[in-house]
């Protein structure tokens, strides 16, 4: 086989070829070097170097007492910027940063005469000014002279940093996944994740800045942070603006901010912030949503370090997992809240419909059907306008127009509506919507909208006391007194009175002058006041007088439901102590005297009725809470400590619960 080699060779052929390093060795000035010129080199060196230069594998030779370096092209990248000065230099000079690691290995090879193989050996080089975490597989093999003595060491090996770090980073990601699966919530998962990053990447601080729902004065406050033992957390002491405009602009553009040493900071502000924190190197990973910077995951190292692409990619994956988990938890929370609210509103709506059905009467089935359909349709229209406005404030003008439109479509010129811009909250919208409906249906059956020639004017205003004054004025040709009172004792008139007087704390006046019939509703429009606080204990109000039917306090913000509760209570033998529709009016009702029992809606226009419930329980009055929420599955809800009845309420259920409360109270007494 060897006969195929080229016949053109000589004693210096060991330097033939060898690529760039072969040329460098041939052109090197060896005359004044301790190794001397190549023509004087001993045969073992010539043979080893010939193998080295023509090998495709990273190979080097350490020769002589100072272990001076000769190496091939494949080995040249290993010393980094120390190449090509490393050619012919002593090993201790080239590898001063890792000499404490490799010197014992050289000694072992020379002293034992046996080769050494090391796998995934950590060599913490400082090739680029900062310490790098580098791993190598390599071997040291003794080179012997003609007399058998060891005169050099043959080295071959390659860097396996990516393999080692990738495996470790994969393990990190697995641990992060485990943390996400095992944590009870996103917050706990995030805390564990930051700890894993800090421990596995050997940094002193890891934190997450994120936009929050509440304005804290800092666009991206720190919401979670992990620190190594002995390291002070940042907390709220370093607002995001202290990072400097250059850093924030880079992050806002979706780019990673990598600082290997504080001297490389993007601008003086960032450098000063790192200096105050005692940080030399930092890595900041942005999270962009809808072209807006919403979060930043940051790592701090006290010592300068070179952040590798693999580390950056790993941190990016962790941030992606953490933010997606947080978003999934927020989405699930929104779904749970939405489902709970839909269930609550559906129960309340069924309660209103049930009350309408129970209190509607007519002389025949057809009349009953017609009235029910009209009232349920009015309720549906009100819910539609609320839904389209996401149950936010509703324009009074829109509400009036919507309720009158079905009855005035044939003669729009007969209706005139006017008033300043005014809004109603969701609770009042439903109640006032039903009131306007009752007035409109009455006008269509008996009043201005029944026959041609009639005219309806609806106006409203607010006075200095911030009250809504709604004037409903009908001019009805041929109206007689008896005819105008055809609905005086029915559900509609009862509803008007309850809403205005009992439910909304206002007044209702009705007046007829000739053919003109008018209603004036005066309804408070101011927002509910804050729950009252008492610096001094309230005096005990008067106890119920013995004898007579037991009294019941009803606090309910749905006027129709409140009316229905009152009617059911009367049918069960109770006298209605008072009907209130808010926390304030409920507390006012029991300020001076007490009922025998209380029936309270849990949610009153967004406020809890618990202040009333707790006040009454403290005074020994039995309390029954009515709710559209499923509190049986919410043991932590403050109302879970009270007896409860779920809407819609039947008379039989109400009777059973009230009797249970009274029996319990009797046994306690």
Buried (B, 14 or more C-beta within 10 A) or exposed (E): EEEEEEEEEEEEEBBBEBBEBBEBBEEBEBEEEEBEEBEEBBEBBBEBBBBBBBBEEBBBBBBEEBBBBBBBBBBBEBBBEBBBEBBBBBBEBBBEBBBEBBBEBBEBBBEEEEEBEBEEBEBEBBBEEBBBBBBBBBBBBBBEEEEEEBBBBBBBBEBBBEEBBBEBBEEBBEBBEEBBEEBEEBEEBBBBBBBBBBBBBEBBBBBBBBBEEEEEEBBBBBBBBBBBEEBEEBEEEBBBBBBBEBBBBBBBEEEBBBBBBBEEBBEEBBBBBBEEBEBBBBBBBBBEEEEEBBBBBBBBBBEBBBBBEBBBEBBBBBBEBBBEBBEEBEEEEEEEEEEBEEEBBEBBBEBBBBBBBBBBEBEEEEEBEEBBEBBBEBBEBBBEBBEEBEBEBBBBBBBBBBBBEBBBEEBEEBBEBEBEEBBBBBBBBBBBBBBBBBBBBBBBEBBBBBEEEBBBBBBBEBEEEEBBBBBBBBBBEEBEEEEBBEBEEBBBBBBBBBBBBBBBBBBBEBEBEEBBBBBBBBBBBEEBEEEEEEEEEEEEBEEBEEEEEBBBBBBBBBBBBBBBBBBBBEEBEBBBBBBBBBBBBBBBBBEEBBBBBBBBBBBBBEBBBBBBBBBBBEEEBBBBBBBBBBBEEEEEBEBEEBEBBBBBBEBEEBBEBBEEBBEEBEEEE
